[in-house]
Amino acid sequence: MKFLLKAAFWLTIVLILLPTGGTSSQNEQQVSATDAVSAATATMADMRQFCARQPDTCAFGASAAVTLGHKAQAGAKMLYEYLSDKLGPRETGSIGSGNAAAKAVSSTKPSQNTLAPSDLAPGWRAPRKDVETKRPT
């Protein structure tokens, strides 16, 4: 409830400070930024005392906010479950049943180890030109 009141208040302040785009007449009273800030400060100070003046209204607003929160949470849960059923994978590798893990292990092929040790040795390399070899004299 407080969030909604604050959001409405600040949105009103922003709308007041936005230019209108039309020509202003001489009879119109101009609102400066300092006047708007001082009015905003006074309004916020008055809003802080609202629950002291109207405790029943604040209690009703708090219970309504809690009820709306519970309804929003239940709706989000229903939406999540619906989307999980329709769009989610049927079975995941790490969370699925033990059968999925067994299938993954059986589908991998074991190594054939067909390379000889000579195949694993590095190939021939030409000597480097920047390194001088010392010959015994």
MOUR-V377138 format. One record per residue. N is the residue number from 1. RES is the residue in three letters. OMEGA is omega as a letter, one per 40 degrees, with the letter a starting at -180 (none if undefined). Layout:
BEGIN
n=<N;N>
res=<RES;RES>
omega=<OMEGA;OMEGA>
END
This chain:
BEGIN
n=<1;2;3;4;5;6;7;8;9;10;11;12;13;14;15;16;17;18;19;20;21;22;23;24;25;26;27;28;29;30;31;32;33;34;35;36;37;38;39;40;41;42;43;44;45;46;47;48;49;50;51;52;53;54;55;56;57;58;59;60;61;62;63;64;65;66;67;68;69;70;71;72;73;74;75;76;77;78;79;80;81;82;83;84;85;86;87;88;89;90;91;92;93;94;95;96;97;98;99;100;101;102;103;104;105;106;107;108;109;110;111;112;113;114;115;116;117;118;119;120;121;122;123;124;125;126;127;128;129;130;131;132;133;134;135;136;137>
res=<MET;LYS;PHE;LEU;LEU;LYS;ALA;ALA;PHE;TRP;LEU;THR;ILE;VAL;LEU;ILE;LEU;LEU;PRO;THR;GLY;GLY;THR;SER;SER;GLN;ASN;GLU;GLN;GLN;VAL;SER;ALA;THR;ASP;ALA;VAL;SER;ALA;ALA;THR;ALA;THR;MET;ALA;ASP;MET;ARG;GLN;PHE;CYS;ALA;ARG;GLN;PRO;ASP;THR;CYS;ALA;PHE;GLY;ALA;SER;ALA;ALA;VAL;THR;LEU;GLY;HIS;LYS;ALA;GLN;ALA;GLY;ALA;LYS;MET;LEU;TYR;GLU;TYR;LEU;SER;ASP;LYS;LEU;GLY;PRO;ARG;GLU;THR;GLY;SER;ILE;GLY;SER;GLY;ASN;ALA;ALA;ALA;LYS;ALA;VAL;SER;SER;THR;LYS;PRO;SER;GLN;ASN;THR;LEU;ALA;PRO;SER;ASP;LEU;ALA;PRO;GLY;TRP;ARG;ALA;PRO;ARG;LYS;ASP;VAL;GLU;THR;LYS;ARG;PRO;THR>
omega=<i;a;a;i;i;a;i;i;a;i;i;i;i;i;i;a;i;i;a;i;i;i;a;i;a;a;a;i;a;i;i;a;i;i;i;i;i;i;i;i;i;i;i;i;i;i;i;a;a;a;i;a;a;a;i;i;i;i;i;i;i;i;i;i;i;i;i;i;i;i;i;i;i;i;i;i;i;i;i;i;i;a;i;i;a;a;a;i;a;a;i;a;a;a;a;a;a;i;a;i;i;i;a;a;a;a;i;a;i;i;a;i;a;a;i;i;i;i;a;a;i;i;a;i;i;i;a;a;a;i;i;i;a;i;i;a;none>
END
